[in-house]
Amino acid sequence: MVAQTGKNKGALAKAKTFFRGVKAEIKKVNWPNKKELGTYTTVVLVTCALVSFVVWVLDIGIHELLELILG
């Protein structure tokens, strides 16, 4: 039982150290401002829409091609 308590304290200390490191790294992050965030969001949404459109067109094309081949 004593050995488990020692392991738990070690694990707790390791977790505490880990989260201190995470906090320190988060403070170093250069977060985007509102304008940049809006621009990045727009780019992601437009890219998703374009990729979805291309996949949709390819799906229809492959479907039509298979209809021609298989009848």
C-alpha positions in Angstrom: 0.0 0.0 0.0 2.9 2.4 0.8 4.4 1.7 -2.6 1.2 2.7 -4.4 1.0 6.0 -2.4 4.5 6.8 -3.5 3.6 6.0 -7.1 0.6 8.2 -6.9 2.6 11.1 -5.6 5.1 10.6 -8.4 2.3 10.6 -10.9 0.7 13.6 -9.4 4.0 15.5 -9.4 4.5 14.5 -13.0 1.0 15.6 -14.0 1.6 18.9 -12.2 4.9 19.4 -14.0 3.3 18.5 -17.3 0.5 21.1 -16.9 2.9 23.8 -15.8 4.8 23.1 -19.1 1.6 23.3 -21.1 0.6 26.6 -19.5 4.1 28.0 -20.3 3.9 26.9 -23.9 0.3 28.3 -24.3 1.6 31.7 -23.2 4.2 31.6 -26.0 1.5 31.1 -28.7 0.9 34.0 -31.0 -2.9 34.0 -31.2 -4.6 35.5 -34.2 -6.6 38.7 -33.9 -10.2 39.0 -34.9 -9.4 40.1 -38.5 -6.9 37.2 -39.0 -9.4 34.7 -37.5 -12.1 35.9 -39.8 -9.8 35.6 -42.8 -8.6 32.1 -41.8 -12.2 30.9 -41.2 -13.3 32.2 -44.6 -10.4 30.4 -46.3 -11.2 27.1 -44.5 -14.9 27.3 -45.4 -14.3 28.2 -49.0 -11.7 25.5 -49.4 -14.1 22.9 -47.9 -16.9 24.1 -50.3 -14.6 23.8 -53.3 -13.3 20.3 -52.3 -16.9 19.2 -51.7 -17.9 20.5 -55.1 -15.0 18.7 -56.8 -15.8 15.4 -55.1 -19.5 15.8 -56.0 -18.6 16.4 -59.6 -16.3 13.4 -59.7 -19.0 11.2 -58.0 -21.5 12.2 -60.6 -19.0 11.6 -63.4 -18.0 8.2 -62.2 -21.7 7.3 -61.7 -22.5 8.3 -65.2 -19.5 6.4 -66.6 -20.5 3.3 -64.8 -24.1 3.6 -66.0 -22.7 3.8 -69.6 -20.4 0.7 -69.1 -22.8 -1.5 -67.1 -26.0 -0.3 -68.7 
